[in-house]
Amino acid sequence: MTRTADVVIIGGGVNGLACAYNLAKRGMQNIVVLERGYIGIGATGRCGAGIRQQWGLEENIILARESVRIFEQLSDEIGFNIFFRQGGYLILIFDEEEYQLVSKTIPLQNDLGVPTKMLTPGEIGDFVPGVNLDGLLGGAYCPTDGTAYPYAVLWGYGEAAKRRGVDIRVKTEVLSVSHHRDSGYEVVTADDTFRTPRIVNVAGAYTKNIAAMLGIDIPTQPHRHEIAVTESLKSFLEPMIISITKGFYFSQSLRGEIVGGIGDDNETPSFSTDSSPDFLFRYAASLRQTLPALGNVRIIRQWAGLYDMSPDARPIIGTVDDIEGYYHACGFSGHGFMLSPVVSQLLSELITTGSTSLPIDSLNLRRFSQGDLVKDPYVVG
């Protein structure tokens, strides 16, 4: 059956559902979301739940700051508890080069309204009892960083979007997308064909594949990243702990589990979400080294998800030159969940008004052909 829509959103992850909600909130009707699996099957449902504002580039700091401001009131806005908890982020610093970097970046974060401060090893030991201080030069701590429950964010945005009339279709894989200058876009699934003047491509690591159907080349690659969860423990860890140089992160959930992961520089691009023993050994070693008391704690499960990696590890957001009605957000390189509230809001502004309340032009796809690439030094793993 051929149907019409004012906008078709491809991808039912957090950016797709949040964009649908924000578009409906701004008055757009006849919105369709197409998800190839179930809600939460992709990167959002497999992420580490972290939300931080500690970045090295001004654009990332501002986007993250605005996302946190939305997260702070999102449960009330969408009528769904997303379990947002501001326990802070603690970045452990092990070498002098990183110490100098963080020392120079904290004033920028402070000037932009992010209350990061430097902690001495002694202060870190008081804050996180049992942490291994050997080789530790200090740490950067921001108390307004935190975590949220990814599935609750998905369900909350999804239910709020449905209440505003959004049509969310699961187990609906997009088979083809074509663009006709006179009639807009034709999006074909196994059951229906949708004709629409606008599409929003937010399919995570598969965004590149959807774009290719329209002859658009997005230079992203899927990378497997793994996570492990321990048995539940009595609450003892307030912040998310990460290391930029060592590539690990972990936090304690509301149920008491230690949840975290570690990057692998040798990981090759693929769509694999298989689990590996190598990850488990490396991650367990990093936990034991950082918090020796965790050496006897049992890991109860592990899984993998996909980072949609861009060449400069910065997101790709906006339109494509000379292709009317096409919008995308991708290449988040592991940070899509934490930025989703503000990215979806900016996308909805762009679609409905043609402009955004925050500048995002530096994140446009054209930067790759222009060679204007800058990588944020705070990227982990």
C-alpha positions, 0 to 999 in steps of 0.5 A, spaced: 500 500 500 502 507 498 501 511 504 503 519 504 507 522 510 509 529 512 516 526 514 519 519 515 524 518 520 528 512 519 531 509 525 527 508 532 533 509 536 533 515 541 535 520 536 529 518 531 524 517 537 526 524 540 526 527 533 519 525 532 517 527 539 520 534 538 517 535 531 510 533 533 511 538 539 513 543 534 506 542 531 508 537 525 503 532 523 503 525 519 510 523 522 512 516 521 518 512 524 520 506 521 525 501 525 527 495 522 527 491 529 524 492 536 525 499 540 532 498 543 535 493 538 541 498 536 546 502 539 541 506 544 539 499 548 546 497 548 550 503 550 553 505 557 548 510 559 553 516 560 552 523 559 558 528 560 560 535 558 567 534 559 570 535 552 575 539 549 572 542 543 567 548 544 562 546 540 562 539 544 561 542 550 555 547 548 552 541 545 553 536 551 551 542 556 544 543 553 543 536 553 544 535 560 539 541 561 534 537 557 535 531 561 534 535 568 527 536 566 526 530 561 522 526 566 517 531 567 516 533 560 515 527 557 511 524 563 516 518 564 522 517 569 528 516 565 532 515 572 537 521 570 542 521 576 547 526 576 553 523 580 558 526 576 564 524 571 571 523 574 576 523 569 583 519 572 589 522 569 595 518 569 600 522 564 603 529 564 601 531 557 593 529 559 594 533 565 596 539 561 591 538 556 585 538 562 588 543 566 588 548 560 581 545 558 577 546 565 577 554 564 574 553 557 568 548 560 567 553 566 567 559 562 561 555 558 557 554 564 560 547 566 562 546 573 569 542 572 574 542 577 581 539 578 582 534 584 588 532 587 590 524 588 588 525 595 581 528 594 580 522 589 582 517 594 577 521 599 571 521 594 572 514 591 575 510 597 579 504 595 581 507 588 588 505 586 592 512 587 599 509 584 601 513 578 595 517 578 596 525 577 589 527 579 582 527 576 577 532 573 570 532 576 564 535 573 558 534 578 553 535 573 555 529 569 551 523 570 547 517 567 540 515 565 537 509 563 537 508 556 531 504 555 527 508 559 529 514 555 527 510 549 520 508 552 519 515 554 520 519 548 516 513 544 510 514 548 510 521 548 511 521 541 505 516 540 501 521 544 502 526 539 500 522 534 506 519 531 506 513 527 512 508 530 512 502 526 517 496 528 520 490 525 519 495 518 526 494 515 527 500 509 528 496 503 529 502 498 529 510 498 529 514 492 528 521 491 524 524 485 525 532 484 517 533 483 514 528 488 519 528 494 522 521 497 519 514 496 521 509 502 519 502 500 518 497 506 516 490 505 509 492 507 508 499 505 511 504 500 511 511 503 511 518 499 514 524 503 517 531 502 522 529 507 526 524 510 530 524 517 536 518 516 538 516 523 539 509 523 545 509 527 551 505 524 546 503 518 545 511 516 551 510 511 547 504 508 541 508 507 544 514 505 548 510 499 541 509 496 540 516 495 547 516 492 550 520 498 557 518 501 557 518 508 564 516 511 563 513 517 564 506 519 561 501 524 566 499 530 564 493 535 564 496 542 563 491 548 560 492 555 560 488 561 556 488 568 557 485 575 553 482 580 550 487 584 554 490 590 552 495 596 552 502 593 559 505 594 561 509 587 557 515 585 561 518 579 562 515 572 570 513 572 573 514 565 580 514 563 582 518 556 589 515 555 587 508 558 580 507 554 576 505 560 569 507 563 565 504 569 559 506 573 555 503 578 547 502 576 542 504 581 541 496 582 548 496 584 552 493 578 558 495 575 557 497 568 563 499 563 567 497 558 574 498 554 576 500 547 580 496 543 585 500 538 585 493 534 578 493 533 577 493 525 570 496 522 564 491 522 557 490 524 559 484 529 556 484 535 559 478 538 562 478 545 569 476 546 573 473 551 579 478 550 575 484 551 573 481 558 580 479 560 582 486 558 576 490 562 577 485 568 584 487 568 583 495 568 577 494 573 582 490 578 588 495 577 583 501 578 579 499 584 583 493 587 577 491 591 573 489 585 578 483 583 573 478 587 567 481 584 563 476 579 561 479 572 555 476 570 554 478 563 557 482 557 554 484 550 556 488 544 554 494 540 556 498 534 559 505 535 558 509 528 565 512 527 566 518 523 573 520 521 574 525 526 570 522 531 565 528 531 557 527 529 555 529 522 548 533 523 544 537 518 542 537 511 546 535 504 547 540 499 543 540 493 538 535 496 532 538 498 528 535 504 534 530 506 536 530 514 541 526 518 544 525 524 550 520 525 557 519 526 556 520 534 562 515 535 559 513 541 556 519 544 549 519 541 545 517 547 548 523 551 547 528 545 540 526 543 536 531 547 539 537 544 541 534 537 533 531 536 531 538 538 536 542 533 534 537 527 526 539 529 528 546 528 532 545 522 526 541 519 521 546 521 524 553 520 530 552 516 535 554 522 537 552 529 538 555 535 545 553 536 550 553 530 551 546 527 554 548 520 561 545 522 558 538 523 555 538 516 557 533 511 561 537 507 567 538 512 570 531 509 571 534 502 573 540 505 578 537 509 576 541 515 577 536 520 579 537 528 578 531 533 576 532 540 582 530 545 577 527 550 574 522 545 575 515 549 576 508 546 
